[in-house]
Amino acid sequence: MGGKRNRVSNRLSGETRRVLKATRFLGVAGWGTIVLGWCGGWVARGFTEPTPPNQDSWRQNDVELAVRDGKIYGRGSTPYYSPPSLSPPEPPTLKLMRYLMNEYLDVWLEILEAKKRGLSGKQIHPIFQKYQDQLDLDFAETVSQWFHSQLDSDEIEKNKDLAGILHDFAIDIQHFPLGSQVNNLEIAIVSYQAVLEFYTRPVYPEYWARTQMNLANTYYKRIKGERSENLEQAIYGYEAALEVLTLRAYPEYWATTQNNLANTYKNRIKGERAENLERAISCYRAALEVRTRSAYPEQWAMTQNNLANAYHDRIKGERAENLERAISYYRAALEVRTRSAYPEQWAMTQNNLANAYHDRIKGERAENLEQAIAGYEAALEVHTRNVYPEQWAMTQMNLAVAYKKRIRGEHAENLERAIFYYEAALEVKTRRAYPED
């Protein structure tokens, strides 16, 4: 897919950037230069999948604070270099921005120290939680500026390690569930984009492709900006990654990217809806060439469920046949997604299967509705109000619709059950919380 990647706009003022630039060249070794002496080079920590997340574990390497001119830069008693006072004094705005930058750098350097201790993923989330109010777009720009200030054309291995750290951090912040999800995703995007300036395709094709994929995952989930454009950026990233992550060279990564690309086409806003769904089905089928039940049972079941969703929504072909295919794929997924092994996924697939039976054209209508009711009630065994309030309310609504249409049983009693489930759903889906619903 053509087009250029969208760049997240910088929010720091020109004055702030001048401060960063001055700090980079006037003392530093920069704002406390950190030499990242990692052993063994950079090893990718894997990929994430939009639905559900799926990531491998990346190896962590040691990070050391630099000793320069007998002083420790970064977290010593004098962590930042301050240029001599000039005449006239700094404007108040410049002083304020310098203070704010140092505050952001304190946060970033603490995160780096955590990396030195080998923390990643959920292990590092407590630090994010501690500073969640400071994890904003100015923090993202500060980290990006820090990264560029540390790059040294004479130290390629150091640069490679820096890129690995920033990429690893982007994955961590991307999956941080607290604070502002808008800002967390923007920080991840800025970080991935900075990494891609070093990990170019000609020099580091594999790392470039992996970063493209993770950037695409972030655009898929992005909240800020136009949803339609974010999905286009995701498609661009996945298709770019597939130019390197081929079936022959990287079969597992290729299958993961195919699945993610399929999810994006299924939800795409631009283009023809019917054609987007055909592309999604094609990509899911491609993923299943690698994701066999015997080799990757969990991923196989996930892709079966996704493929079923696409057939349920499919526009081309016979509607009745599409629904039969959907039911078949849902049932296949449930062979692996048992309640005991994968309770959350089991409940989700039960709900999806119930929807398909509700819409089913073939078979007896009365029996199809009974199957739908049974599936919704099964899902509620896991999707309780306390643990999954949103899913619980959705399933309550689905049950209400099914009982309203139910053929078997007393009509009056069915309507009473429908009213009961509608009212239950409204206990969670309030006007304030869900105005559209």
C-alpha positions in Angstrom: 0.0 0.0 0.0 1.4 3.4 -1.0 1.6 6.6 1.0 3.8 7.8 3.7 3.5 7.1 7.4 1.8 9.7 9.4 4.1 11.6 11.8 2.8 12.5 15.3 3.1 16.3 15.5 5.5 17.7 18.0 3.9 19.7 20.8 7.0 21.3 22.3 7.5 24.9 21.4 10.4 26.1 19.3 11.9 27.6 22.5 11.8 24.2 24.1 13.5 22.5 21.2 16.3 25.1 21.4 16.8 24.2 25.0 17.0 20.5 24.1 19.4 21.3 21.4 21.6 23.5 23.6 21.6 20.8 26.3 22.6 18.3 23.8 25.7 20.2 22.6 26.7 22.3 25.6 27.4 19.8 28.3 26.7 16.7 27.6 27.2 15.0 26.9 23.8 15.8 26.9 21.5 15.8 29.8 23.3 13.1 31.5 24.6 10.8 28.8 23.7 7.2 29.3 25.9 4.7 27.7 24.0 1.5 27.2 26.6 -1.2 27.3 24.4 -4.2 26.5 25.8 -7.6 26.0 24.9 -9.7 23.0 23.2 -7.0 20.9 19.5 -6.3 20.6 17.0 -9.1 20.6 13.4 -8.3 19.6 10.7 -8.9 22.2 8.1 -10.0 19.7 4.8 -8.8 18.4 1.4 -7.9 19.7 -1.9 -8.7 18.1 -4.8 -6.4 18.2 -7.3 -9.0 19.3 -6.1 -10.5 21.5 -2.6 -9.2 22.3 0.0 -11.8 21.5 3.6 -11.1 22.3 6.9 -13.0 22.7 9.4 -12.3 25.4 12.4 -10.2 24.6 15.8 -10.7 26.2 16.8 -7.8 28.5 20.4 -6.6 28.6 22.2 -4.6 31.2 22.3 -0.8 31.1 25.1 1.1 32.7 25.3 4.8 33.6 28.2 6.5 31.9 31.2 7.8 33.8 32.6 10.8 32.1 35.4 13.1 33.4 35.1 11.3 36.8 31.4 12.2 37.2 28.4 10.0 36.9 25.9 11.5 34.4 22.3 10.6 34.6 21.5 10.0 38.2 24.5 11.5 40.1 24.4 14.5 42.4 24.5 16.8 39.4 22.4 14.9 36.9 22.1 17.7 34.3 24.6 20.1 32.9 23.6 23.8 33.3 25.3 26.2 31.0 26.8 29.3 32.6 24.4 32.1 33.1 24.3 34.5 30.3 23.4 38.2 30.2 20.5 39.0 30.1 19.0 36.3 32.3 16.9 33.5 30.8 13.3 34.5 30.1 10.8 33.0 32.6 9.3 30.8 29.9 12.7 29.3 29.1 13.4 28.6 32.8 10.0 26.9 33.1 10.5 24.7 30.1 14.0 23.8 31.4 12.4 22.8 34.7 9.7 20.7 32.9 12.3 19.0 30.7 14.4 18.0 33.7 11.2 16.7 35.4 10.4 14.5 32.3 14.0 13.4 32.1 13.9 12.3 35.8 11.0 10.0 34.9 12.7 8.7 31.8 16.0 8.0 33.6 14.2 6.1 36.3 12.6 3.9 33.7 16.0 3.3 32.2 17.4 2.3 35.6 14.5 -0.2 35.8 15.5 -1.6 32.5 19.0 -2.1 33.9 17.5 -4.3 36.6 15.9 -6.4 33.8 12.3 -5.1 34.3 9.9 -5.2 31.4 6.2 -5.7 30.7 4.0 -5.8 33.8 7.1 -5.6 36.0 7.8 -2.0 35.0 4.1 -0.9 35.1 4.4 0.2 38.8 6.9 2.9 37.7 4.5 4.0 34.9 1.7 4.1 37.5 3.9 6.3 39.8 4.3 8.9 37.1 1.2 8.4 35.0 0.3 12.1 35.3 3.6 12.9 33.6 3.2 10.4 30.8 1.9 12.9 28.2 2.9 14.1 24.8 5.6 16.4 26.1 7.2 13.4 27.8 7.0 11.5 24.4 8.8 14.3 22.7 11.4 14.6 25.5 12.2 10.8 25.1 12.5 11.2 21.4 14.8 14.1 21.7 16.9 12.2 24.3 17.2 9.3 21.9 18.4 11.5 19.1 20.9 13.2 21.4 22.5 9.9 22.3 23.0 8.6 18.8 26.7 8.6 17.8 27.7 7.9 14.2 31.0 6.4 15.5 29.3 3.9 17.8 26.9 1.8 15.8 26.5 -0.9 18.4 25.6 1.6 21.0 23.0 3.1 18.7 21.6 -0.3 18.0 21.2 -0.9 21.8 19.5 2.5 22.2 17.0 1.6 19.5 16.4 -1.7 21.2 15.7 0.0 24.6 13.3 2.5 23.0 11.5 -0.2 21.1 11.2 -2.3 24.3 9.8 0.7 26.2 7.3 1.4 23.4 5.9 -2.1 23.8 5.7 -1.6 27.6 3.9 1.7 27.5 1.6 0.5 24.7 0.2 -2.2 27.0 0.1 -0.1 30.2 -3.6 -0.3 31.2 -3.6 2.7 33.6 -3.4 6.5 33.1 -4.4 8.1 29.8 -4.7 5.5 27.1 -4.7 8.3 24.6 -1.3 9.4 25.8 0.2 5.9 26.3 -0.5 5.1 22.6 0.9 8.4 21.4 4.1 7.8 23.4 4.4 4.4 21.8 3.9 5.8 18.3 6.5 8.6 18.8 9.0 6.0 20.2 8.5 3.5 17.3 8.9 6.3 14.8 12.1 7.4 16.4 13.4 3.8 16.3 12.6 3.6 12.6 14.9 6.5 11.9 17.8 4.2 12.9 16.4 0.8 12.0 16.1 1.4 8.3 15.1 -1.4 6.0 18.4 -1.6 4.0 20.6 -1.9 7.1 18.3 -3.7 9.6 15.5 -5.3 7.6 14.3 -7.7 10.3 14.2 -5.1 13.1 12.6 -2.6 10.7 9.9 -5.0 9.8 9.2 -5.9 13.5 9.0 -2.2 14.4 6.7 -1.6 11.5 4.4 -4.3 12.8 4.3 -3.0 16.3 3.7 0.5 15.1 0.8 -0.8 13.0 -0.6 -2.6 16.1 -0.5 0.8 17.9 -2.2 2.6 15.1 -4.9 -0.1 15.1 -5.7 0.7 18.7 -5.0 4.4 18.5 -7.7 6.7 20.0 -6.4 10.1 18.9 -7.0 11.2 15.3 -9.5 9.9 12.7 -10.3 6.2 13.1 -10.3 5.7 9.4 -6.9 7.2 8.9 -5.4 5.2 11.8 -6.6 2.0 10.2 -5.0 3.0 7.0 -1.7 3.6 8.8 -2.1 0.2 10.4 -2.6 -1.5 7.0 0.4 0.4 5.6 2.6 -0.9 8.5 1.5 -4.5 8.3 1.9 -4.6 4.5 5.3 -3.0 4.8 6.3 -5.6 7.4 5.2 -8.5 5.1 7.7 -7.3 2.5 10.4 -8.7 4.8 8.6 -11.1 7.1 7.8 -13.6 4.4 6.2 -17.0 4.8 9.5 -18.8 3.9 11.8 -16.7 6.0 9.7 -16.0 9.1 6.6 -18.2 9.0 5.4 -17.5 12.5 5.8 -13.7 12.2 4.2 -13.9 8.8 1.1 -15.7 10.1 0.8 -13.2 13.0 1.0 -10.3 10.6 -1.5 -11.8 8.3 -3.9 -12.2 11.2 -3.4 -8.6 12.3 -3.8 -7.4 8.8 -7.1 -9.4 8.5 -8.4 -7.8 11.7 -7.7 -4.3 10.3 -9.4 -5.0 6.9 -12.4 -6.4 8.8 -12.8 -3.1 10.7 -11.7 -0.8 7.8 -13.8 2.2 7.2 -12.4 3.4 3.8 -12.9 1.4 0.7 -15.8 -1.0 -0.2 -17.0 -2.9 2.8 -17.6 -6.1 0.8 -14.1 -6.0 -0.6 -12.5 -5.3 2.8 -14.2 -8.4 4.2 -12.9 -10.5 1.3 -9.4 -9.3 2.0 -9.9 -10.1 5.7 -11.0 -13.7 4.9 -8.1 -14.2 2.5 -5.6 -13.0 5.2 -7.1 -15.2 7.9 -6.9 -18.2 5.6 -3.3 -17.4 4.9 -2.5 -17.3 8.6 -4.0 -20.7 9.0 -1.5 -22.2 6.6 1.0 -21.8 9.5 -1.3 -21.7 12.5 -2.4 -25.3 12.4 -4.2 -26.9 15.3 -1.4 -29.3 16.1 1.4 -26.7 16.0 -0.3 -23.6 17.4 -3.6 -24.6 18.9 -4.3 -21.4 20.8 -3.5 -19.2 17.8 -5.4 -21.6 15.5 -8.5 -21.3 17.7 -8.2 -17.5 17.8 -7.9 -17.3 14.0 -10.9 -19.7 13.6 -13.0 -17.3 15.8 -11.8 -14.3 13.7 -12.6 -16.1 10.5 -16.0 -16.9 11.8 -16.6 -13.3 12.6 -15.7 -12.3 9.1 -18.1 -14.9 7.6 -20.8 -13.7 9.9 -20.4 -10.2 8.5 -19.7 -11.2 4.9 -21.6 -9.4 2.1 -20.6 -11.4 -0.9 -21.9 -15.0 -1.4 -25.1 -16.5 0.0 -26.1 -15.2 3.4 -27.3 -18.6 4.6 -24.1 -20.3 3.5 -21.9 -17.6 5.1 -23.7 -18.1 8.4 -23.2 -21.9 8.2 -19.5 -21.3 7.7 -19.4 -19.0 10.7 -21.1 -21.5 12.9 -18.6 -24.2 11.8 -15.6 -22.0 12.6 -17.0 -21.0 16.0 -17.5 -24.6 16.9 -14.0 -25.4 15.7 -12.6 -22.7 18.0 -14.5 -24.1 20.9 -12.7 -27.4 20.5 -9.6 -25.6 21.9 -11.2 -22.7 23.7 -12.8 -24.8 26.5 -14.2 -23.2 29.6 -11.5 -24.8 31.9 -8.5 -23.8 29.7 -9.6 -20.5 28.3 -12.7 -19.2 30.2 -12.7 -15.7 28.8 -12.2 -16.7 25.2 -14.7 -19.5 25.7 -17.3 -17.1 26.9 -16.6 -14.7 24.0 -16.9 -17.5 21.4 -20.1 -18.7 23.0 -21.6 -15.3 22.6 -20.4 -15.1 19.0 -21.9 -18.5 18.2 -25.1 -17.5 19.9 -25.3 -14.4 17.6 -24.8 -16.7 14.6 -27.6 -19.0 15.7 -29.8 -16.0 16.3 -29.3 -14.8 12.7 -29.2 -18.3 11.1 -31.4 -18.9 8.1 -31.1 -22.7 7.7 -32.7 -25.1 10.1 -35.8 -24.6 12.3 -36.2 -21.0 13.5 -37.5 -22.1 16.9 -34.4 -24.4 17.5 -32.0 -21.8 16.3 -33.3 -19.3 18.9 -33.0 -22.0 21.6 -29.4 -22.5 20.6 -28.8 -18.8 20.8 -30.4 -18.5 24.3 -28.2 -21.4 25.4 -25.1 -19.8 24.1 -25.8 -16.4 25.8 -26.6 -18.1 29.1 -23.3 -20.1 28.8 -21.4 -16.9 28.2 -22.9 -15.3 31.4 -21.3 -18.1 33.5 -18.0 -16.3 32.9 -19.1 -12.8 31.9 -20.4 -11.9 35.3 -21.5 -8.3 36.2 -18.7 -7.9 38.8 -15.8 -9.0 36.6 -17.0 -8.1 33.0 -19.7 -5.5 33.4 -19.7 -4.3 29.8 -19.8 -7.8 28.3 -22.4 -8.8 30.9 -24.7 -5.9 29.9 -24.2 -6.7 26.2 -25.2 -10.3 26.7 -28.2 -9.3 28.8 -29.3 -7.2 25.8 -28.7 -10.2 23.4 -30.8 -12.4 25.7 -33.6 -9.8 25.8 -33.8 -9.8 22.0 -33.7 -13.6 21.8 -36.5 -14.0 24.3 -38.6 -11.3 22.6 -38.4 -13.4 19.4 -38.7 -16.8 21.1 -41.2 -19.2 19.6 -41.2 -21.9 22.2 -42.7 -21.4 25.6 -45.4 -19.0 26.7 -45.4 -15.8 24.8 -46.3 -13.7 27.8 -43.5 -15.3 29.9 -41.0 -14.8 27.1 -41.8 -11.1 27.0 -41.4 -10.8 30.8 -38.0 -12.4 30.5 -37.1 -10.0 27.7 -38.1 -7.0 29.8 -36.1 -8.4 32.8 -33.0 -8.6 30.7 -33.4 -5.2 29.1 -33.7 -3.6 32.6 -30.7 -5.6 33.8 -28.6 -4.3 30.9 -29.7 -0.7 31.7 -28.2 -1.0 35.2 -24.8 -0.9 33.5 -25.5 0.8 30.2 -26.6 4.1 31.8 -27.3 7.2 29.7 -24.3 8.9 31.1 -21.8 6.0 30.6 -23.2 4.7 27.2 -25.3 7.5 25.6 -25.3 5.9 22.2 -26.5 2.5 23.6 
